[in-house]
Structure formats: structure tokens, C-alpha cells
């Protein structure tokens, strides 16, 4: 089988010739730039460039020598920059960033993208390896009637200005990958609704409003869903012939369970998500719908399946009720698991290579039989992960495949 055939078989719950492996093939299965530089140094790979395609999470574009070294089967396709410039990662190691990426640097070492009032919208403290929200992205939205006034601001949520490729540029890259390689292609649409509304209002404000006065957060989520529905036809008509999955992301879980009570989620949040996902599925002829949602989402998986989600990521095995054997037994015939191959909270950063190999063997034994599993670690690999553990993870997966 080719990489594409292998991934497509797994996506259709058919056991392929070997386990499909994702080495940084999506924006939620990637490597932080620091981790990537350390891995390349460990492997003795000189040359090339560490380009950060995702500035907030500081994620590196995977180069072919790394992907092929570990038998990666998937390539990410998302909007990138047309021009790049030299930059430094938080540890001082070199990278490249889009020419339009120009965060403000403060005296205490904090870097931030600021709003029109000069206050940080997202920021990276000097001791932090990535950028995080600094407060409400759009504090002007205070009532349901305000939502429509700021639709132009809301449209910026899933597409940063410095990522200046056009849809035609994406089509050209997708066509080239299809014609010149046999990799599966992971498209990135975004599609944030719940998470986007949290960013717009601020997490605390959003959660309080859901309980106290849900009209505003519900109106906001409905509007965000409608905007995605407006944008999706142009995206899917251009790219669906080339894509194997289309990724959306909306974190619903926490360490111990869903972020909000499942009954409240079904009443207030699910309608907007279901409306978007069902619309997307009605327009997708080739690709599968891939949802990234961190945390414990066990209680919501039947709903996700009913809404049309084909693939669940990252399968956070350290969260409550996310045991891989149980997930496979209960839901393995109805949803594909993309991730869960190695715990990234404790095992990958803190374990030995032996611990990593044992973890990988366990997760593959649980999830691989009968297809419906693409191997990847749980979420993005962070700077504290030893390169020896990354090697142990992917080499073990390849050996067991």
C-alpha cells in the first residue's frame, strides 16, 4: 500500500498493510520548534530550515528527511506565508517566521500581538515556550446585538493576517503533493465555535454567561457557525478532491470530564456545532471530518458520532474515562481514533525510552486491530520532550506496524 492508501484504509475501518503513522502531519500532531531543532540535532540532520507555520503554538513545518526517517504517512496542508524571515525561538535557537509576524517586545521579555488599544491580545511571557490569550479578543461584544457589528473581527479568528497564501496557492500545493508523492493530505479548515467564543469573550466571562445569561454566548456561537458555513463551500470545492481529512478543532474536555455539564453542552453548544458539521459533511465528497478536542470527551462521543464526526483526535489517554481499550470496544466501529499513541503529559516528556516503547505497544494493541487507527502521540510535542523519546516512539510504532 502507498501512504495514502494506508491512511484511507484505516479511515474506512479496514486494517491496512501496516499501521499508518503521523509524524507532524496536522497542526495538532506537530512539534514545537525547540523540540524539532533538538530532534534534528540528535539525528545529525544539518541544513534545511525550522519554519514556524503556527506562530502561537510555535510549531515547525516537518521536513522530508524527518518525515521519511520515521515512516510518516501524512502531510499537513494549511495556509502559510509566502515570505519568511530569520527569527529566534525562546531558547535562542534559529527558526524562520512569516515576514508579517511582528510581535511587540516588552521590557520584561514578554512578546505580544496587541489590539487597537495597545493591550496584548495574545502574549508569550519570557519563561513560556508559546503564546496564550491575554484576555477577551473582542471586549466590545457585551450583548447579543453587538455580535453582528463585529463580524469582521470574528472572521480573523481562524486566519491570521501574516498567513497570506490564497486558496489558489493551497490548490497548487495540494496538486503537487498528490502528483509527486503518495502521502495522505490533512487539510486544516479550523471551524472553532465553542473555543472561539471563549476567546472572544474571555474564558471566565463566557463560562459565567453560559450559566447566568446564555443569550450572548449562544448568539455568538450561532454567528460563528454561520460564518464558517459561508466560508466552507469555497474551501471544499477547491480542495476536497485532494484531501483525505479536513480538520476542525474545538476543545470540549478538561482533565476530569467535559468542560461543562453534558446536558448544558447539548442544549446550548451542540446545535451550532452540529449545524456546521452536518453542512460540511453534505459538501465533502472525498475527505473525512476530523475533530480535535482535548481532554475527557468520553461522555460526548456518541453525540460527536451522531453529528457526523469521522475522526477523533487527540485521544487524551491521561484524562478521565479515556482508556484506549474501552474506547475501541465501545466506539471503534463508528469513529476513527487519530492519536492516543503515547501519553504526552508524563510518559513522553518524563519517561525513559523503555517507558515510551511500552506505552506505544500498549496503545497500538488497544487501538490498531481492525483498522480505524492512525498512530500519533497525544497532541503536539513540547520542548521538554527528549529527542531520544521521540525516536523511541516512532521507531516502536514503525516496528510494530
VOPAGU-2260 file (C-alpha; in pm, 1 decimal, decimal comma):
REM VOPAGU-2260
SITE   aa  ch    i         X         Y         Z
SITE  UNK   A    0       0,0       0,0       0,0
SITE  UNK   A    1     102,1     360,5     -51,0
SITE  UNK   A    2      83,4     602,4     239,6
SITE  UNK   A    3    -239,6     743,9     100,5
SITE  UNK   A    4    -397,9     402,1      54,6
SITE  UNK   A    5    -286,7     301,2     403,0
SITE  UNK   A    6    -445,9     605,4     566,7
SITE  UNK   A    7    -761,3     575,2     358,2
SITE  UNK   A    8    -798,1     210,5     458,8
SITE  UNK   A    9    -769,0     299,3     827,1
SITE  UNK   A   10   -1017,3     584,1     782,7
SITE  UNK   A   11   -1263,2     329,5     641,3
SITE  UNK   A   12   -1210,4      87,7     932,6
SITE  UNK   A   13   -1008,0    -154,2     723,2
SITE  UNK   A   14    -685,5    -292,8     864,5
SITE  UNK   A   15    -407,0    -177,0     627,6
SITE  UNK   A   16     -77,7    -347,6     539,7
SITE  UNK   A   17      83,3    -163,9     830,2
SITE  UNK   A   18     -20,9      91,9    1087,4
SITE  UNK   A   19     -42,0     445,2     940,0
SITE  UNK   A   20     190,7     685,4    1120,5
SITE  UNK   A   21     150,1    1060,6    1155,4
SITE  UNK   A   22     478,7    1247,5    1206,9
SITE  UNK   A   23     373,3    1610,2    1245,9
SITE  UNK   A   24     111,9    1569,8     973,6
SITE  UNK   A   25    -150,3    1804,5    1123,1
SITE  UNK   A   26    -143,8    2124,4    1327,5
SITE  UNK   A   27    -244,7    1925,5    1637,7
SITE  UNK   A   28       5,8    1640,2    1599,7
SITE  UNK   A   29     312,4    1855,7    1544,2
SITE  UNK   A   30     639,4    1950,9    1708,9
SITE  UNK   A   31     726,7    2272,7    1886,9
SITE  UNK   A   32    1016,8    2442,2    1707,9
SITE  UNK   A   33    1253,1    2382,3    2001,0
SITE  UNK   A   34    1168,9    2011,9    2010,8
SITE  UNK   A   35    1210,9    1995,0    1633,8
SITE  UNK   A   36    1555,6    2159,2    1643,0
SITE  UNK   A   37    1665,6    1922,4    1918,3
SITE  UNK   A   38    1539,2    1621,3    1724,3
SITE  UNK   A   39    1725,7    1727,8    1410,2
SITE  UNK   A   40    2045,3    1779,5    1608,5
SITE  UNK   A   41    2004,1    1437,9    1771,6
SITE  UNK   A   42    1960,6    1277,8    1429,5
SITE  UNK   A   43    2256,3    1467,9    1282,9
SITE  UNK   A   44    2037,5    1635,2    1020,2
SITE  UNK   A   45    2210,8    1953,9     908,6
SITE  UNK   A   46    2071,6    2216,1     675,0
SITE  UNK   A   47    1711,7    2292,4     596,3
SITE  UNK   A   48    1510,6    2541,9     796,5
SITE  UNK   A   49    1283,0    2531,0    1100,4
SITE  UNK   A   50     983,8    2725,6     974,7
SITE  UNK   A   51     707,5    2801,1    1223,2
SITE  UNK   A   52     379,2    2754,2    1040,7
SITE  UNK   A   53     182,9    2816,0    1363,0
SITE  UNK   A   54     321,5    3115,5    1548,9
SITE  UNK   A   55     101,8    3091,8    1859,4
SITE  UNK   A   56     193,1    2730,0    1929,2
SITE  UNK   A   57     541,7    2772,5    1774,4
SITE  UNK   A   58     500,5    2460,6    1557,5
SITE  UNK   A   59     755,0    2364,9    1294,1
SITE  UNK   A   60     694,9    2254,8     936,8
SITE  UNK   A   61     813,6    1894,1     906,7
SITE  UNK   A   62    1088,4    1848,2     650,1
SITE  UNK   A   63    1107,9    1542,1     429,7
SITE  UNK   A   64    1419,0    1386,5     593,4
SITE  UNK   A   65    1237,6    1378,8     928,1
SITE  UNK   A   66     906,2    1253,5     789,8
SITE  UNK   A   67    1063,7     975,6     585,1
SITE  UNK   A   68    1305,1     877,4     865,6
SITE  UNK   A   69    1008,2     776,8    1081,5
SITE  UNK   A   70     778,2     646,9     804,6
SITE  UNK   A   71     528,3     931,1     825,3
SITE  UNK   A   72     224,5     887,7     601,9
SITE  UNK   A   73      56,4    1229,2     631,7
SITE  UNK   A   74     129,5    1584,4     513,7
SITE  UNK   A   75     -41,8    1894,5     654,2
SITE  UNK   A   76    -198,9    2144,3     414,9
SITE  UNK   A   77    -282,2    2478,7     573,6
SITE  UNK   A   78    -242,6    2844,2     484,9
SITE  UNK   A   79     117,7    2957,1     524,3
SITE  UNK   A   80     321,7    3266,6     447,9
SITE  UNK   A   81     463,2    3348,1     106,6
SITE  UNK   A   82     774,7    3510,4     251,5
SITE  UNK   A   83     982,2    3417,0     556,5
SITE  UNK   A   84    1247,6    3584,1     770,2
SITE  UNK   A   85    1503,2    3468,2    1030,0
SITE  UNK   A   86    1386,7    3458,3    1393,3
SITE  UNK   A   87    1479,7    3309,4    1727,6
SITE  UNK   A   88    1288,0    3056,3    1933,0
SITE  UNK   A   89    1254,7    3115,5    2310,0
SITE  UNK   A   90    1568,7    2907,9    2375,0
SITE  UNK   A   91    1768,0    3117,8    2126,2
SITE  UNK   A   92    1781,0    2852,5    1854,6
SITE  UNK   A   93    1717,0    2962,3    1495,0
SITE  UNK   A   94    1392,4    2943,2    1306,9
SITE  UNK   A   95    1202,8    3124,4    1033,5
SITE  UNK   A   96     869,6    3305,0    1070,4
SITE  UNK   A   97     637,9    3485,5     827,2
SITE  UNK   A   98     754,2    3831,4     726,1
SITE  UNK   A   99     428,6    3970,5     864,1
SITE  UNK   A  100     482,9    3822,7    1211,4
SITE  UNK   A  101     593,6    4120,6    1422,9
SITE  UNK   A  102     502,2    4086,3    1790,5
SITE  UNK   A  103     572,7    4375,7    2025,4
SITE  UNK   A  104     850,6    4303,1    2276,1
SITE  UNK   A  105     818,7    4449,7    2625,7
SITE  UNK   A  106    1093,4    4528,5    2876,6
SITE  UNK   A  107    1024,3    4215,0    3082,2
SITE  UNK   A  108    1082,0    3992,5    2777,8
SITE  UNK   A  109     713,0    3936,3    2703,7
SITE  UNK   A  110     617,8    3924,8    2337,1
SITE  UNK   A  111     264,0    4009,1    2234,6
SITE  UNK   A  112      27,7    4077,1    1949,6
SITE  UNK   A  113    -163,6    4385,5    2060,2
SITE  UNK   A  114    -509,3    4518,5    1987,3
SITE  UNK   A  115    -610,5    4864,2    1874,1
SITE  UNK   A  116    -587,5    4982,0    2235,3
SITE  UNK   A  117    -223,3    4870,5    2258,7
SITE  UNK   A  118    -302,0    4596,1    2508,7
SITE  UNK   A  119    -189,9    4237,1    2446,1
SITE  UNK   A  120    -438,3    4005,3    2278,4
SITE  UNK   A  121    -206,2    3707,5    2282,9
SITE  UNK   A  122     127,5    3700,7    2457,8
SITE  UNK   A  123     427,9    3487,5    2539,8
SITE  UNK   A  124     591,3    3550,3    2873,9
SITE  UNK   A  125     969,6    3529,2    2879,4
SITE  UNK   A  126     958,2    3190,7    3051,4
SITE  UNK   A  127     688,2    3044,9    2826,1
SITE  UNK   A  128     752,7    2847,2    2505,7
SITE  UNK   A  129     426,1    2954,4    2336,7
SITE  UNK   A  130     166,7    3232,2    2309,4
SITE  UNK   A  131    -158,9    3235,1    2508,3
SITE  UNK   A  132    -466,6    3461,6    2515,3
SITE  UNK   A  133    -421,5    3765,9    2736,1
SITE  UNK   A  134    -791,7    3839,9    2777,0
SITE  UNK   A  135   -1105,2    3878,4    2566,9
SITE  UNK   A  136   -1015,8    3905,5    2197,7
SITE  UNK   A  137   -1312,4    4134,5    2137,0
SITE  UNK   A  138   -1417,2    4304,8    2462,8
SITE  UNK   A  139   -1654,6    4529,8    2266,7
SITE  UNK   A  140   -1904,3    4242,5    2239,8
SITE  UNK   A  141   -2117,7    4277,8    2550,6
SITE  UNK   A  142   -2468,3    4189,0    2430,5
SITE  UNK   A  143   -2627,2    3973,6    2159,3
SITE  UNK   A  144   -2687,3    4280,4    1942,8
SITE  UNK   A  145   -2312,5    4351,0    1935,8
SITE  UNK   A  146   -2223,8    4024,0    1763,1
SITE  UNK   A  147   -2325,0    4128,6    1411,4
SITE  UNK   A  148   -2136,4    4459,6    1444,3
SITE  UNK   A  149   -1804,7    4281,7    1483,5
SITE  UNK   A  150   -1832,9    4001,3    1227,9
SITE  UNK   A  151   -1520,2    4130,6    1052,8
SITE  UNK   A  152   -1325,1    4080,6    1374,9
SITE  UNK   A  153   -1470,7    3734,1    1424,2
SITE  UNK   A  154   -1359,7    3635,5    1073,6
SITE  UNK   A  155    -998,4    3682,0    1183,0
SITE  UNK   A  156   -1023,5    3404,6    1441,6
SITE  UNK   A  157    -921,0    3119,6    1210,2
SITE  UNK   A  158    -690,3    3304,7     971,2
SITE  UNK   A  159    -401,4    3526,1    1082,6
SITE  UNK   A  160    -310,2    3817,7     856,5
SITE  UNK   A  161      54,4    3709,3     819,6
SITE  UNK   A  162     -53,3    3380,1     658,3
SITE  UNK   A  163    -101,2    3535,6     317,0
SITE  UNK   A  164    -137,1    3236,7      87,4
SITE  UNK   A  165    -455,6    3230,5    -120,3
SITE  UNK   A  166    -684,6    2936,0    -179,9
SITE  UNK   A  167    -525,5    2907,4    -524,6
SITE  UNK   A  168    -185,4    2870,8    -357,8
SITE  UNK   A  169    -323,0    2587,7    -144,6
SITE  UNK   A  170    -466,1    2414,9    -450,4
SITE  UNK   A  171    -128,5    2431,4    -625,1
SITE  UNK   A  172      47,0    2279,0    -323,9
SITE  UNK   A  173    -218,6    2011,2    -284,5
SITE  UNK   A  174    -196,6    1919,5    -652,3
SITE  UNK   A  175     182,0    1898,6    -629,4
SITE  UNK   A  176     167,8    1670,4    -323,6
SITE  UNK   A  177     -83,8    1443,5    -496,3
SITE  UNK   A  178     116,5    1420,2    -816,7
SITE  UNK   A  179     467,5    1398,6    -673,3
SITE  UNK   A  180     417,3    1192,2    -354,5
SITE  UNK   A  181     189,6     920,5    -222,4
SITE  UNK   A  182     123,2    1092,3     111,1
SITE  UNK   A  183    -221,7    1140,8     258,8
SITE  UNK   A  184    -312,4    1508,9     292,9
SITE  UNK   A  185    -463,5    1666,9     603,3
SITE  UNK   A  186    -647,1    1989,2     528,4
SITE  UNK   A  187    -699,6    2245,4     803,9
SITE  UNK   A  188   -1028,3    2436,3     799,4
SITE  UNK   A  189   -1036,6    2547,5    1163,3
SITE  UNK   A  190   -1406,1    2559,5    1238,9
SITE  UNK   A  191   -1371,5    2671,1    1601,5
SITE  UNK   A  192   -1705,9    2753,5    1764,8
SITE  UNK   A  193   -1700,4    2676,8    2138,6
SITE  UNK   A  194   -1330,7    2760,1    2169,8
SITE  UNK   A  195   -1363,9    3069,6    1951,5
SITE  UNK   A  196   -1646,4    3207,9    2163,8
SITE  UNK   A  197   -1433,2    3152,5    2474,4
SITE  UNK   A  198   -1152,2    3355,5    2318,3
SITE  UNK   A  199   -1382,1    3632,9    2200,8
SITE  UNK   A  200   -1549,1    3689,4    2538,3
SITE  UNK   A  201   -1269,9    3560,8    2761,9
SITE  UNK   A  202   -1293,8    3219,7    2925,9
SITE  UNK   A  203   -1431,9    3339,4    3258,5
SITE  UNK   A  204   -1689,7    3571,0    3101,6
SITE  UNK   A  205   -1803,2    3300,4    2860,4
SITE  UNK   A  206   -1845,9    3032,2    3126,6
SITE  UNK   A  207   -2033,4    3264,9    3362,2
SITE  UNK   A  208   -2262,6    3378,8    3081,6
SITE  UNK   A  209   -2349,5    3019,8    2985,8
SITE  UNK   A  210   -2491,4    2973,3    3335,3
SITE  UNK   A  211   -2627,2    3319,2    3411,2
SITE  UNK   A  212   -2740,2    3464,9    3077,6
SITE  UNK   A  213   -2678,6    3233,2    2780,7
SITE  UNK   A  214   -2830,0    3459,2    2513,3
SITE  UNK   A  215   -2495,2    3626,8    2436,1
SITE  UNK   A  216   -2272,1    3316,1    2411,3
SITE  UNK   A  217   -2538,2    3129,6    2213,9
SITE  UNK   A  218   -2579,1    3419,6    1969,4
SITE  UNK   A  219   -2202,8    3437,0    1934,2
SITE  UNK   A  220   -2166,0    3064,3    1866,4
SITE  UNK   A  221   -2452,6    3069,8    1616,2
SITE  UNK   A  222   -2293,3    3359,1    1429,4
SITE  UNK   A  223   -1950,1    3194,1    1423,6
SITE  UNK   A  224   -2105,3    2872,1    1291,0
SITE  UNK   A  225   -2290,0    3063,7    1019,4
SITE  UNK   A  226   -1967,7    3237,9     913,4
SITE  UNK   A  227   -1791,9    2902,4     881,2
SITE  UNK   A  228   -2084,8    2777,7     673,1
SITE  UNK   A  229   -2047,3    3080,5     447,1
SITE  UNK   A  230   -1674,9    3017,4     403,2
SITE  UNK   A  231   -1668,3    2639,5     368,7
SITE  UNK   A  232   -1810,8    2592,8      16,8
SITE  UNK   A  233   -1525,4    2786,5    -144,6
SITE  UNK   A  234   -1270,5    2587,0      55,7
SITE  UNK   A  235   -1416,8    2243,3      -4,4
SITE  UNK   A  236   -1494,6    2291,1    -374,1
SITE  UNK   A  237   -1131,8    2385,0    -436,7
SITE  UNK   A  238    -959,4    2129,5    -213,2
SITE  UNK   A  239   -1182,3    1828,9    -142,7
SITE  UNK   A  240   -1052,4    1631,9    -444,3
SITE  UNK   A  241    -703,8    1637,6    -290,1
SITE  UNK   A  242    -774,2    1596,3      82,2
SITE  UNK   A  243    -808,1    1281,9     291,8
SITE  UNK   A  244    -923,6    1460,9     606,7
SITE  UNK   A  245   -1045,0    1810,9     684,3
SITE  UNK   A  246    -950,8    1915,3    1037,6
SITE  UNK   A  247   -1164,9    2123,2    1269,6
SITE  UNK   A  248   -1081,1    2196,2    1631,8
SITE  UNK   A  249   -1297,4    2273,7    1932,7
SITE  UNK   A  250   -1170,0    2171,4    2274,4
SITE  UNK   A  251   -1462,8    2035,1    2474,1
SITE  UNK   A  252   -1291,8    1843,1    2752,5
SITE  UNK   A  253   -1093,7    1901,6    3068,4
SITE  UNK   A  254    -877,3    1659,5    3264,9
SITE  UNK   A  255   -1171,1    1516,9    3460,7
SITE  UNK   A  256   -1458,4    1541,3    3213,5
SITE  UNK   A  257   -1630,7    1775,9    2967,9
SITE  UNK   A  258   -1570,0    2146,3    3031,8
SITE  UNK   A  259   -1940,2    2194,1    3101,7
SITE  UNK   A  260   -2219,1    1959,4    3201,6
SITE  UNK   A  261   -2311,3    1739,5    2902,1
SITE  UNK   A  262   -2677,9    1837,6    2935,6
SITE  UNK   A  263   -2585,2    2207,2    2909,5
SITE  UNK   A  264   -2349,9    2132,6    2618,6
SITE  UNK   A  265   -2626,3    1953,2    2430,9
SITE  UNK   A  266   -2870,8    2236,3    2492,6
SITE  UNK   A  267   -2651,7    2540,6    2427,2
SITE  UNK   A  268   -2341,9    2437,8    2229,1
SITE  UNK   A  269   -2420,2    2127,5    2027,9
SITE  UNK   A  270   -2679,5    2290,7    1796,6
SITE  UNK   A  271   -2421,6    2527,7    1646,3
SITE  UNK   A  272   -2154,5    2259,0    1614,7
SITE  UNK   A  273   -2399,1    2009,1    1466,5
SITE  UNK   A  274   -2524,6    2263,6    1215,1
SITE  UNK   A  275   -2170,8    2328,3    1091,3
SITE  UNK   A  276   -2056,6    1966,2    1085,2
SITE  UNK   A  277   -2365,1    1842,7     904,6
SITE  UNK   A  278   -2326,5    2116,9     646,7
SITE  UNK   A  279   -1960,6    2029,3     599,3
SITE  UNK   A  280   -2039,4    1659,6     557,4
SITE  UNK   A  281   -2303,3    1743,7     296,4
SITE  UNK   A  282   -2035,1    1912,0      83,3
SITE  UNK   A  283   -1745,0    1668,6     139,3
SITE  UNK   A  284   -1722,3    1402,0    -130,4
SITE  UNK   A  285   -1381,6    1253,8     -56,7
SITE  UNK   A  286   -1240,5    1378,4     273,5
SITE  UNK   A  287   -1334,1    1265,4     623,6
SITE  UNK   A  288   -1425,1    1507,2     903,9
SITE  UNK   A  289   -1152,7    1516,7    1171,0
SITE  UNK   A  290   -1229,6    1677,6    1508,4
SITE  UNK   A  291    -959,1    1777,5    1754,5
SITE  UNK   A  292   -1090,0    1804,0    2109,7
SITE  UNK   A  293    -857,7    1774,4    2408,0
SITE  UNK   A  294    -946,0    1630,8    2744,8
SITE  UNK   A  295   -1206,0    1383,8    2862,5
SITE  UNK   A  296   -1475,0    1373,4    2593,9
SITE  UNK   A  297   -1597,5    1019,9    2659,2
SITE  UNK   A  298   -1945,6    1140,3    2756,8
SITE  UNK   A  299   -1980,2    1332,9    2429,9
SITE  UNK   A  300   -1850,9    1075,0    2179,6
SITE  UNK   A  301   -2198,3     938,1    2091,7
SITE  UNK   A  302   -2306,1    1295,8    2013,6
SITE  UNK   A  303   -1997,6    1358,0    1801,9
SITE  UNK   A  304   -2067,4    1045,3    1600,3
SITE  UNK   A  305   -2430,4    1148,2    1556,0
SITE  UNK   A  306   -2316,2    1495,0    1437,9
SITE  UNK   A  307   -2104,2    1341,7    1162,1
SITE  UNK   A  308   -1753,7    1337,9    1308,4
SITE  UNK   A  309   -1549,6    1063,3    1139,6
SITE  UNK   A  310   -1219,2    1101,7    1325,1
SITE  UNK   A  311   -1144,1    1191,1    1688,3
SITE  UNK   A  312    -815,1    1343,8    1798,9
SITE  UNK   A  313    -603,2    1365,0    2018,1
SITE  UNK   A  314    -745,6    1079,8    2231,8
SITE  UNK   A  315    -604,2    1219,6    2556,0
SITE  UNK   A  316    -533,1     891,8    2732,1
SITE  UNK   A  317    -437,4    1056,9    3062,8
SITE  UNK   A  318    -779,6    1220,1    3101,8
SITE  UNK   A  319   -1070,4    1060,6    3286,4
SITE  UNK   A  320   -1257,1     781,4    3107,1
SITE  UNK   A  321   -1024,0     790,8    2804,9
SITE  UNK   A  322    -886,6     437,1    2837,2
SITE  UNK   A  323    -797,8     321,7    2488,0
SITE  UNK   A  324    -920,3     -37,8    2524,5
SITE  UNK   A  325   -1260,1      85,8    2643,0
SITE  UNK   A  326   -1283,6     349,1    2368,8
SITE  UNK   A  327   -1201,8      95,7    2098,1
SITE  UNK   A  328   -1452,8    -157,8    2229,7
SITE  UNK   A  329   -1737,9      90,7    2261,7
SITE  UNK   A  330   -1681,3     323,8    1966,9
SITE  UNK   A  331   -1421,9     166,1    1738,3
SITE  UNK   A  332   -1676,0      62,4    1475,6
SITE  UNK   A  333   -1816,9     415,8    1444,5
SITE  UNK   A  334   -1525,8     656,9    1479,8
SITE  UNK   A  335   -1157,2     658,1    1386,7
SITE  UNK   A  336    -901,6     731,7    1657,2
SITE  UNK   A  337    -617,4     957,4    1537,7
SITE  UNK   A  338    -380,0     992,7    1831,4
SITE  UNK   A  339    -360,6     830,8    2170,8
SITE  UNK   A  340     -42,7     650,7    2064,4
SITE  UNK   A  341     167,1     788,5    2350,5
SITE  UNK   A  342      78,6     996,0    2654,8
SITE  UNK   A  343     237,2    1342,0    2633,4
SITE  UNK   A  344     165,1    1458,2    2989,6
SITE  UNK   A  345     402,0    1222,6    3169,3
SITE  UNK   A  346     534,8     933,3    2959,3
SITE  UNK   A  347     681,3    1116,0    2660,0
SITE  UNK   A  348     843,7    1408,8    2846,4
SITE  UNK   A  349     935,4    1233,3    3173,1
SITE  UNK   A  350     972,3     862,7    3095,1
SITE  UNK   A  351    1268,7     668,6    2964,0
SITE  UNK   A  352    1279,8     533,1    2609,0
SITE  UNK   A  353    1179,7     199,1    2762,9
SITE  UNK   A  354     872,0     354,7    2919,9
SITE  UNK   A  355     784,4     510,3    2585,3
SITE  UNK   A  356     818,8     181,6    2398,2
SITE  UNK   A  357     592,6       4,2    2647,8
SITE  UNK   A  358     333,1     280,0    2625,5
SITE  UNK   A  359     332,7     270,5    2244,9
SITE  UNK   A  360     295,9    -108,9    2239,6
SITE  UNK   A  361       1,0     -90,8    2479,7
SITE  UNK   A  362    -184,6     176,0    2282,6
SITE  UNK   A  363    -130,0       3,6    1948,9
SITE  UNK   A  364    -252,9    -325,8    2092,3
SITE  UNK   A  365    -568,1    -146,3    2209,3
SITE  UNK   A  366    -644,3      67,3    1905,3
SITE  UNK   A  367    -498,0     -87,8    1589,8
SITE  UNK   A  368    -690,5    -417,3    1542,0
SITE  UNK   A  369    -941,9    -394,6    1259,4
SITE  UNK   A  370    -825,6     -55,8    1133,4
SITE  UNK   A  371    -973,6     274,5    1244,2
SITE  UNK   A  372    -647,6     399,3    1398,0
SITE  UNK   A  373    -376,2     636,9    1278,8
SITE  UNK   A  374     -78,3     646,5    1511,1
SITE  UNK   A  375      17,6     980,1    1664,1
SITE  UNK   A  376     110,7    1097,5    2009,8
SITE  UNK   A  377    -144,4    1287,4    2217,3
SITE  UNK   A  378    -130,0    1645,0    2080,2
SITE  UNK   A  379     182,4    1845,8    1991,5
SITE  UNK   A  380     528,5    1753,5    2117,7
SITE  UNK   A  381     659,2    2021,3    2353,9
SITE  UNK   A  382    1016,5    2146,8    2414,4
SITE  UNK   A  383    1072,1    1933,4    2725,6
SITE  UNK   A  384    1043,8    1603,1    2536,3
SITE  UNK   A  385    1387,0    1436,8    2497,1
SITE  UNK   A  386    1464,7    1355,8    2134,1
SITE  UNK   A  387    1554,0    1000,2    2240,2
SITE  UNK   A  388    1191,7     954,4    2345,0
SITE  UNK   A  389    1059,0    1085,5    2014,6
SITE  UNK   A  390    1282,3     838,0    1832,1
SITE  UNK   A  391    1172,7     552,7    2058,7
SITE  UNK   A  392     806,2     638,5    1998,7
SITE  UNK   A  393     814,2     648,4    1619,6
SITE  UNK   A  394    1059,4     362,1    1579,2
SITE  UNK   A  395     845,5     140,1    1801,2
SITE  UNK   A  396     533,2     230,4    1606,4
SITE  UNK   A  397     707,6     151,5    1278,1
SITE  UNK   A  398     843,3    -177,9    1409,5
SITE  UNK   A  399     502,1    -289,1    1532,7
SITE  UNK   A  400     330,8    -174,1    1216,6
